[in-house]
Amino acid sequence: MRFEVDAILFDIDGTLVDSTAAVERTWSVWADAHAVDIDELLSVSHGRRSKDTIAMFLPEVGRADAVRFLDDLETLDLDGITALPATADLLASLPAHRWAVVTSGNRSLMQARLRTAGLPIPEVMVTSEDVSNGKPDPQGYRLAAQQLGFAPQRCLVVEDAPPDIGAGLAAGGPVLGVATSHPASAITEAHAVVDDLSTVSVTATDSGLVVEVPDPA
């Protein structure tokens, strides 16, 4: 499969960076402190802003303190944060004005995770602080496209989780799913699905990017 696009918009956790162990550790500590069932929490947290997940489990009173508590836990736990396969080489091959990240995490944490994984900080980075509605709402992807100067319909979204695949589709452009945090069968709504980015080829041209994805076996 071949996509001819102006830019690529990447998620971070589970797409560029493997942070699963750290995420589960910090949420486990948080859940224990707030008497929340960790399995139920983890079943809905992936890809969502922390404050949106916390709002599912706690009343409004005290919610802001609970968000700050989680932010502090996450900032202090960068153990085991690594780049997912081929992400470093892929990002290094892209012109700076043709890629961005759109994440449900906060800016300081996401920058720290990218640095820890040895990945570059993009010129355009849309984080939880930049949107009024988090994923699966497409607002973040539309904002990133706007900041790059391209139409969202001309940007390839790369995502790993079902709600976030939905956000990319709602933004109006093509979506590539990576089966790094969820099985491929869970993200079939994407236009194409790969195990990871090692099989994806991207060529920069004068007019944009050509992304080639192998046909499924």
matplotlib code that plots the C-alpha trace (Angstrom):
import matplotlib.pyplot as plt

x = [0.0, 1.2, 0.3, 1.3, 1.0, 2.3, 3.3, 3.1, 1.5, 2.7, 1.4, 4.2, 3.5, 3.1, 3.9, 7.4, 8.2, 7.7, 6.6, 4.2, 6.1, 6.5, 2.8, 1.6, 3.8, 2.7, -1.0, -0.7, 0.7, -2.0, -4.8, -3.7, -3.6, -7.2, -8.8, -9.4, -9.3, -6.1, -7.3, -10.5, -8.4, -5.8, -8.6, -9.7, -6.6, -4.5, -4.4, -6.5, -5.4, -4.7, -7.4, -10.0, -9.2, -9.2, -12.6, -14.0, -13.1, -13.1, -15.6, -14.7, -13.6, -10.0, -9.6, -7.0, -4.8, -5.1, -3.9, -0.9, -0.1, 0.0, 2.0, 4.7, 4.8, 5.3, 7.9, 10.0, 9.7, 11.6, 13.0, 12.8, 11.7, 13.0, 12.4, 10.3, 11.9, 13.0, 11.6, 14.9, 16.0, 12.6, 12.4, 15.9, 15.0, 12.1, 12.3, 11.6, 8.6, 6.9, 6.3, 4.8, 3.6, 0.1, 0.0, -2.4, 0.5, 1.7, 4.5, 7.3, 6.7, 6.5, 9.7, 11.4, 10.3, 11.5, 14.9, 15.2, 14.4, 17.0, 14.4, 14.3, 11.9, 9.8, 9.2, 5.4, 4.2, 0.6, 0.1, -2.7, -2.4, -3.0, -6.5, -9.9, -10.9, -8.5, -8.4, -10.6, -11.6, -9.6, -8.8, -5.2, -4.5, -6.2, -4.2, -0.9, -1.7, -2.6, 0.6, 2.6, 0.7, -1.0, -4.6, -5.4, -6.7, -3.1, -1.4, -0.8, -1.7, 0.3, -1.4, -1.4, -4.7, -8.3, -9.6, -6.7, -7.2, -10.6, -9.2, -7.0, -9.9, -12.1, -9.3, -10.0, -6.7, -5.2, -4.3, -1.5, -2.0, 1.0, 0.3, 2.8, 0.4, -2.7, -3.1, -3.6, -7.1, -8.0, -7.0, -8.3, -10.2, -6.9, -6.2, -3.2, -1.7, 1.9, 3.6, 5.9, 7.6, 10.5, 8.6, 7.5, 9.5, 9.2, 10.7, 10.8, 10.1, 9.9, 6.1, 5.8, 6.3, 5.7, 5.0, 5.0, 3.6, 3.8, 0.7, -0.6, 0.6]
y = [0.0, 3.5, 6.8, 10.1, 12.7, 16.1, 15.1, 12.3, 12.8, 10.3, 9.3, 8.8, 6.1, 2.8, 4.2, 5.8, 4.9, 1.7, 3.1, 0.3, -0.8, 2.7, 3.5, 0.4, 1.0, 4.6, 3.9, 1.0, 3.3, 5.9, 3.3, 1.9, 5.3, 6.1, 2.7, 2.2, -1.2, -1.2, -3.7, -1.6, 1.6, 0.1, -1.2, 2.4, 4.5, 3.8, 6.8, 9.1, 12.2, 11.4, 13.8, 12.2, 8.8, 10.0, 11.7, 8.2, 7.1, 10.1, 12.9, 16.4, 17.4, 16.5, 15.5, 18.2, 17.0, 13.4, 14.5, 16.3, 13.2, 11.1, 13.7, 13.6, 9.8, 9.7, 12.4, 10.4, 7.1, 6.9, 3.4, 1.1, 3.8, 2.8, 3.6, 1.1, -0.6, 1.6, 4.8, 6.5, 6.0, 6.8, 10.2, 11.0, 10.6, 13.0, 16.7, 18.6, 20.5, 17.3, 15.5, 16.2, 14.3, 14.3, 12.9, 12.6, 13.1, 16.5, 18.3, 17.9, 14.2, 13.5, 15.4, 13.5, 10.2, 11.1, 12.2, 9.0, 6.9, 8.8, 10.3, 13.9, 16.5, 17.7, 21.3, 20.7, 18.9, 18.9, 17.7, 17.4, 21.0, 22.2, 20.8, 21.2, 17.7, 14.8, 11.6, 10.0, 13.6, 14.6, 18.1, 17.3, 15.9, 18.8, 21.3, 19.6, 19.6, 23.3, 24.1, 22.3, 24.3, 21.3, 20.1, 17.2, 15.2, 15.3, 14.0, 10.3, 9.5, 6.7, 5.2, 2.1, 2.0, 1.7, 5.0, 6.9, 5.2, 6.6, 10.1, 9.8, 8.7, 11.5, 14.0, 13.0, 11.6, 8.1, 6.1, 3.6, 1.3, -0.2, -3.4, -2.6, -2.3, -4.0, -7.0, -6.2, -7.5, -4.7, -1.9, -3.1, 0.2, 1.8, 1.9, -0.3, -2.2, -3.2, -5.0, -2.1, 0.7, -1.5, -2.6, 1.0, 2.9, 6.7, 8.7, 12.5, 14.2, 17.9, 17.8, 15.7, 12.1, 8.8, 6.1, 2.5, -0.3, -4.0, -5.8, -8.0, -11.6]
z = [0.0, -0.9, 0.7, -0.9, 1.9, 3.0, 6.5, 9.1, 12.5, 15.1, 18.5, 21.1, 23.7, 22.0, 18.6, 18.8, 22.4, 24.5, 27.9, 28.8, 32.0, 33.3, 32.6, 34.3, 37.3, 37.9, 37.3, 39.8, 42.5, 41.7, 41.7, 45.0, 46.6, 45.3, 45.9, 42.1, 40.4, 38.3, 35.7, 35.1, 34.9, 32.5, 30.2, 29.4, 30.0, 26.9, 24.6, 26.8, 28.7, 32.3, 33.5, 31.2, 32.6, 36.2, 35.6, 35.0, 38.5, 40.8, 41.7, 40.7, 44.2, 44.6, 40.9, 40.2, 43.0, 41.7, 38.3, 39.8, 41.9, 38.7, 36.8, 39.6, 39.6, 35.8, 35.8, 38.3, 36.5, 33.2, 33.8, 30.8, 28.3, 24.9, 21.2, 19.4, 16.3, 13.4, 14.9, 15.3, 11.8, 10.4, 12.2, 11.3, 7.6, 7.7, 6.9, 10.2, 8.7, 7.5, 10.8, 14.2, 17.3, 18.9, 22.3, 25.2, 27.6, 29.0, 27.3, 29.9, 30.3, 26.6, 25.9, 28.7, 27.3, 23.8, 25.1, 27.3, 24.2, 22.2, 19.8, 18.6, 19.8, 16.8, 15.9, 16.2, 19.3, 20.3, 23.9, 26.4, 27.4, 23.8, 23.3, 25.0, 23.9, 24.0, 21.9, 20.5, 19.5, 16.4, 17.6, 18.3, 14.9, 13.1, 15.2, 14.4, 10.7, 10.9, 12.7, 10.1, 7.4, 5.8, 5.5, 7.9, 4.9, 3.5, 6.7, 7.6, 11.2, 12.9, 15.9, 18.1, 20.0, 18.9, 20.3, 18.8, 15.4, 15.6, 16.3, 13.2, 11.0, 12.3, 11.3, 7.7, 6.5, 6.1, 9.2, 9.7, 12.7, 14.5, 16.4, 19.2, 22.2, 20.8, 18.5, 14.8, 15.0, 17.4, 15.0, 11.7, 11.2, 10.1, 6.4, 6.9, 9.8, 10.5, 13.3, 13.8, 11.7, 10.6, 7.5, 6.5, 3.9, 3.6, 0.8, 0.9, -2.5, -3.6, -3.0, 0.1, 1.4, -0.2, 2.4, 1.4, 3.6, 2.8, 1.9, 4.7, 4.5]

ax = plt.figure().add_subplot(projection="3d")
ax.plot(x, y, z, "-o")
ax.set_aspect("equal")
plt.show()
